[in-house]
């Protein structure tokens, strides 16, 4: 209970960071790679927790992810950057395989 956060696992550290954030009652959360260095099961758990909490408390969530699969599965809207410019800005349901191939070309 009184461990330093450095002694916690990656997922536990993410949960502590989120708890610290929520006590401040933010209107928006900017999550920069919230699942970096986490295994797939824990990544899914952390993203689900973020989405559930932001939905429950009516908080806007903006997240940067390098995993397109997670972005498509968990988020409503994707903004994809290419060469420093917005290349994709649409709902996840409107993004197709061809558009993603072009983004990563």
C-alpha positions as CSV (number, residue, x, y, z in Angstrom):
1,X,0.0,0.0,0.0
2,X,2.9,2.4,0.7
3,X,5.2,1.3,-2.1
4,X,6.9,3.9,-4.2
5,X,5.5,4.0,-7.7
6,X,8.9,2.9,-9.0
7,X,8.3,-0.5,-7.4
8,X,5.0,-1.0,-9.1
9,X,4.4,-2.8,-12.4
10,X,3.7,-0.8,-15.5
11,X,0.0,-1.4,-15.3
12,X,-0.1,-0.4,-11.6
13,X,1.8,2.8,-12.4
14,X,-0.7,3.6,-15.1
15,X,-3.6,3.1,-12.6
16,X,-1.9,5.3,-10.0
17,X,-1.3,8.0,-12.6
18,X,-4.9,7.9,-13.6
19,X,-6.1,8.1,-10.0
20,X,-3.9,11.2,-9.5
21,X,-5.5,12.7,-12.5
22,X,-9.1,12.0,-11.6
23,X,-8.8,13.6,-8.1
24,X,-8.1,16.9,-10.0
25,X,-11.5,16.6,-11.8
26,X,-10.1,17.4,-15.3
27,X,-12.3,18.3,-18.3
28,X,-9.8,16.7,-20.7
29,X,-7.1,14.0,-20.4
30,X,-4.1,14.0,-22.8
31,X,-2.7,10.5,-22.7
32,X,0.6,10.1,-24.5
33,X,1.2,6.5,-25.3
34,X,-0.7,5.2,-22.3
35,X,-0.1,1.6,-23.2
36,X,3.6,1.8,-24.2
37,X,5.6,-1.1,-22.8
38,X,2.5,-3.0,-21.6
39,X,1.6,-6.5,-22.6
40,X,-1.5,-6.9,-24.8
41,X,-3.8,-8.0,-22.0
42,X,-2.7,-5.1,-19.8
43,X,-2.9,-2.7,-22.7
44,X,-6.5,-3.6,-23.3
45,X,-7.3,-3.3,-19.6
46,X,-5.7,0.2,-19.3
47,X,-7.5,1.5,-22.4
48,X,-10.8,0.1,-21.3
49,X,-10.4,1.7,-17.9
50,X,-9.5,5.1,-19.5
51,X,-12.5,4.9,-21.8
52,X,-14.9,3.8,-19.1
53,X,-13.8,6.5,-16.6
54,X,-13.8,9.3,-19.1
55,X,-17.2,8.2,-20.3
56,X,-18.5,7.9,-16.7
57,X,-17.2,11.3,-15.6
58,X,-17.8,13.1,-19.0
59,X,-14.1,13.8,-19.6
60,X,-12.7,14.3,-23.1
61,X,-9.9,11.8,-23.8
62,X,-7.2,12.6,-26.4
63,X,-4.6,9.9,-26.8
64,X,-1.6,9.3,-29.0
65,X,-1.1,5.6,-29.9
66,X,1.2,3.8,-32.3
67,X,-1.1,0.8,-32.3
68,X,-3.7,1.3,-35.1
69,X,-5.5,-1.8,-34.0
70,X,-6.2,-0.4,-30.5
71,X,-7.2,2.9,-31.9
72,X,-9.7,1.4,-34.3
73,X,-11.1,-0.9,-31.6
74,X,-11.4,1.5,-28.7
75,X,-11.8,5.1,-30.1
76,X,-14.5,6.9,-32.0
77,X,-12.3,9.2,-34.0
78,X,-8.8,9.0,-35.4
79,X,-6.5,11.7,-36.5
80,X,-3.5,10.3,-38.4
81,X,-0.4,12.5,-39.0
82,X,1.9,12.1,-42.0
83,X,5.0,14.2,-42.4
84,X,3.7,16.6,-39.7
85,X,0.3,17.2,-41.3
86,X,-3.1,15.8,-40.7
87,X,-3.6,13.0,-43.2
88,X,-6.7,11.3,-41.6
89,X,-9.4,12.9,-39.5
90,X,-12.5,10.8,-39.4
91,X,-14.6,8.4,-37.4
92,X,-13.1,4.9,-37.0
93,X,-16.0,3.4,-39.0
94,X,-14.9,5.5,-42.0
95,X,-11.3,4.4,-42.1
96,X,-10.5,1.6,-44.5
97,X,-7.4,-0.5,-45.2
98,X,-6.4,1.5,-48.2
99,X,-6.3,4.8,-46.2
100,X,-4.1,3.1,-43.6
101,X,-1.7,1.8,-46.2
102,X,-1.3,5.3,-47.6
103,X,-0.7,6.7,-44.2
104,X,2.2,4.3,-43.6
105,X,3.7,4.5,-47.1
